[in-house]
Amino acid sequence: MQLTLVVPGPLDWTASVLASLDPRAPALARLLASGGAPVIEEDGLVASACRACGIARQGDWPVAPWLAHAAGLAPEHAYWLCAEPATLVVGQDDVRLRALVEDLTAADAAALCATLNAHFVADGVQFLAPMPGHWFARVEQAQQISTRPPEAAQGAQLFAFLPAGADAGRWKRWQSEVQMLLFEHAVNLRREQEALAPVNSVWLWGGGRYARTEATATHSTAIFADDTRLRELARGAALDVAAVPSGFDALPRTPCTTVWLETFDADAAPTRLAAIDRAWMAPVLRALSTGALRELELVLGGRERALRFPVRRSALARRLRARLAPPRLSRLLAGFAPGV
């Protein structure tokens, strides 16, 4: 059995939070220590989700066409981007992404997209809103851009997170035009009166075509997740996703399995991480030592990046050293915590 076990959140925790968690996750620390140096995944958990679903990287990780397919749209051979309705805030020296806007009505989303479509018809850009809080941008020709997901940019200065690549200048210009069109839109004027966040921009990310290649043939034979994005990606790829079981011992044994554990913040970490260590990490460690589990990829994620630890059966000497001097989670993740 090969297992990919994803733990979202730890890379967003500060060094002091990680240090406070050292006694609560001894099995996790031993697994990380036996895995050696991690692979740094700059594309974060988006890459892990795509790999689980057998979605190959194009110029970008092509999240948009697969999510569009899951939403009932026909991707065909067009190029798609997620165009999430968003609120930007302008400071004295910078612009930041405050949040995505998820409380739109269907009528408001349709009105905003109609304005954008009327303006961009000559450019061949079409905005679609199959769900009020999740929009897409569609063009016929493939685009040479790379993007970042909204969670990576939230609260940060935007410059480093805007589209890059040969066609990025065009999309940055279009994004500025979107902002001008939405700034005094009747929907936003009404939302302002109602003390609701305005939709003054869209966040463009996850571009690509809906194209199955040889690289998409390899995917998890079983996916267990409660994460909405992963479940929708899997649906777009015609894969089944089951709810996360109570622990490793309740996990069905399939050849290639991905388990995506729940996301929780630092405030909940002491309780939740200890529970995960008991239900997942300790039995996984035992299964590796007995050979019941052949191979493990342990993925720790944050908003901007992820760490991939390939773990195999430890050498006897390493296991003995671990018993004598248990590794510490804070030391193993030193250098990856925010502010380090």
N, C-alpha and C positions, 0 to 999 in steps of 0.2 A: 504494500500500500504506500502510495505517495500522498503526502498531505501538505497543503499550503494553509497556514493558519495566520490570519490577518488580525492584528490588534491596532485599531485606529486610536490616535490620541497621544501616546507617550512623547512623541517628538515636539509637542506643543507645551510640555510641562517644563518648568524651570528646574535648574539644578537643585535648588532647595527642596522642591516638591519630590524630585526623584530620590534625594537622600532620605527623606522621611519614609519612603516606600521600601527601602532596602529590606527590612525584616518581613515584609508582607508578600514578597514574590521570590522566594528562594529557588523554586523550580524554574521559573522564567529566567532568572540570572544564570543558572547552570546551563540551560539550553543555549542562551546567548554566548556564554563563554566557550562552549564546545563547538560553536559554529565558526569561530575565527573572525577575521575581519569582514564586516558587512559590505555588501554592494550598495552604494548610494544611488537611490532612484530619484533623480531630480524631477521627474514627472509625477512623483508622488503616488498616491493610491489610485489615481486614474489609470496608470499603467497596470497596476495589479488587477484592477477590475477588468480591463480589456483582455489581459492575458487569460484570466479565468474563463472568459467567454469566447476565447479563440479569435479575438479581433486584432488584426495585425496593425502595427504602426504604419502610417503613411507619412506625409510631411508632419502631421500632427497625429495624436491618438484620435481616431475618427469617431468620437463619441456621438456627435450630432446625427449622422444618418441612421445609426442603429437606434437611437432614442426616438427619432422621427418615425421609423418603422414601427417601433413599439407603440407609438401614439396614434397609429392608424393612417399615417401619411405614406405616400408611395415614393421612396427615395429615387428609384430609377437610376439614371446615370449622372444626376446633377451633383453639384458640390454643396454641402450643407454645413452650417455653423449653428451652434446654440447661440441664441441672442437673448439672453435672460434679461427681463426688465429689471432695472437697477436704479438705485439712488446714489448719486455722486455728491460729495460735499467739497466745496472749494474753500481752501484756507488762504492765508496770506501768501504762502510760498508754494503750495502744492494742491493737488487734487487727490481725493481718496475715495475708495469704494466703501460706502457706509454699509449697505446691505442690498440683497436682492428683494424685490417687491413681490410678495406672494399672496397678497390679499385683494388682487384685482377681481372684478366681476368679468364674466365673459363678454358683456356688452362693452365695458371699458377697454378690455384688451383688443376687441375687434375695432373699436373706434381709433385707438392709437395705431394699430397696424395699418388701417385704411389710410391714415395720413402719411405714414411712411411709404406705403406702396405707391400712392399717387405721386410722391416726389421722386422715387427711385425707379419708376417704370422704364425710363430711358436708359438707365444703367443696367437693367436686367436683374435687379435685386428684388426678391420677393420675400416679405416677412409673413410668417404664418404662426398662428397661436392656437394649436389644437387643445391646449390647456391655458387658462388665463395667466398662470404664473410661469409658464414655460414656452418660450417662443423659439422660432428657428428663422435663419436667413438662408435663402436658396439662390444659387446662381448656376448657370449652365457649365461654365468653364472651371476646370480645376484651378485652385489658388495655391501659390507658394507662400504659405504663412505658417508660423507656429504660434501657439497660444498657451495661456495658462488658465486653469480652472478658477472660478470666482473665489473659492475658499482660500486659495493661495494669496490673493490680492486683498482680501477684506481687511480694512483698517490700515493698509500700508499705502505709501506713496505710489501712484499708479505707473510712473514712467517705466520702471523695470518689468512691469507685468503686461504691458500693451503688446499687441501682435508684432512679431518680428518676421523677417524674410523678404524675398524679392517683391511680393505684392502687398507688404504691410502698409506702405504709404497710402495706397488707395483706400484700404479699410480704415485707417486712422482718419483720413479725410471724411469718409462716409460716416464714421462714428461722430465726428464733430457736427456734421449736418444733422444727424439724428438728434443730437442734443439740442440744437437750435430749433428743430421742428417740435420737440416735446416740451420745451421750456415753458411756453405760455399756452399749451394745449388746453382746451376746455376741460378735459378730464383732470388734468393736474391742478387747474385753478379750483375746481370743485373739491378735489382731494385736500388741497391746502386749507380750504374753509372748514373741512371736516377733521382737520388736524391729522391727516394721513400722509404717509411718506410719498413724495412725488416719484413718478417714473420719468427721470430726466436723462436717462441713457439706457443703453443695452450693453451687456457684457458678452463679448464675442469669444467663443472658445470651442475646442473639440471639433475642428473642421476635417472634412474628408468626404469620400464617396462610399456608397454602400456597395462594396466590392468584396466578394469572397475570393481569396487567393489560397495557395497552398499553405501559407502561414496561418490561415484561420482554421486549418483542419485540427490543430492541436488545442484542445480546451479541456477543462475539467469534466470528468464524467459525472460528477455530482457536485452541486453548489448548495451550500447552506448559508443563508444570509437573511437578515431583516433590513439591511441597508437599501433604501429606495432606489438609488441610482443603479446599484449593481443588479437589483431585481429587474429594473426596466431594460438595462443593457442585455441581460440574459433573455428577456422576453423578445427583444428585437432580434436576437440571434437564434430564436426558436429553441432555447434551452429551458429546462425546468429548474426552479429554485425552491428549495424546501426551507422551512424555518430552522433556525439554529437549535440543535438539541441541547439538553441540559448540561452535557459535558462529553468528554472524549469517549467515555465508556458507553454512551448511548448513541454514538455515531455509527451509522451503517458502514460496513467495510466495502469500499469500492476502490478500483485501481488508482484513480487520480481524483482527489477530493480537495475542494476549497471550502474553508470555513471562515466566514467574515464575522467577527465578533462585534458586539455593540459598541457604539461610540459613547464615551463619557468624558467629562471634563475633569480638571484637576481636583475640584472640590469633592467629587464622588470617587476619586481614585483610591483612597485607602480601603474603602469597603469593597468596591468592585474589583480592583486588581487582586486582592486577597482571594475573593471568590473565584476568579478566573484561574488563579494559580492552583487552587485545589481541584477545580472541575476539569481543567484542560492541561495545564503545564505539567503538573505532577504525574498524571497518568500517561501523557505523551512521553515524558522522560523515561518512565518505566517501560513503555512499549518499545522505545528505541533501544534500551539496554537489553531487552529480551529478544529483539529481532522481529517482534510483531509488527513494528512500523519500520519500513525500509528506509524511507527518506522523508525529511521534513524541510520545508522552507518556511521560516518564521519571519513575518513581515510586520515591522513596527512603523506606524505612519503618523504624519502630522499634516497640517494644512498645506505646507509647501513641498515636502519631500517625504520619502520613505526609506527605510533600511531593510535590506533583504539578507537574512542570515540563513545560508544553506547548512543544515545540521544533519550529521550522520552519527553512527554509533561512535562514541568517544573511545579512545584508547584507554586501556586499563589504568595506566599511570595517570592519565589526565583525570579519570574519574576519582582515583584515590586522592589526588591533589585537591580536587573540588570538595571532597568530604572533609579534608583537613583544614582547608581555608576556603570556605564558601565564597564565591564571587559576589560582588555587590552590583546591583542594577545601576546605581548612580555612576560608578566607575566605568562600567561597560558602555554607557551612553554619554560619557563625558565628551564634550566638544560638539554634541548635537543638540543640546538644550538651547532654548531661546536665550539670546543675550550672551552666549559664549563665543 
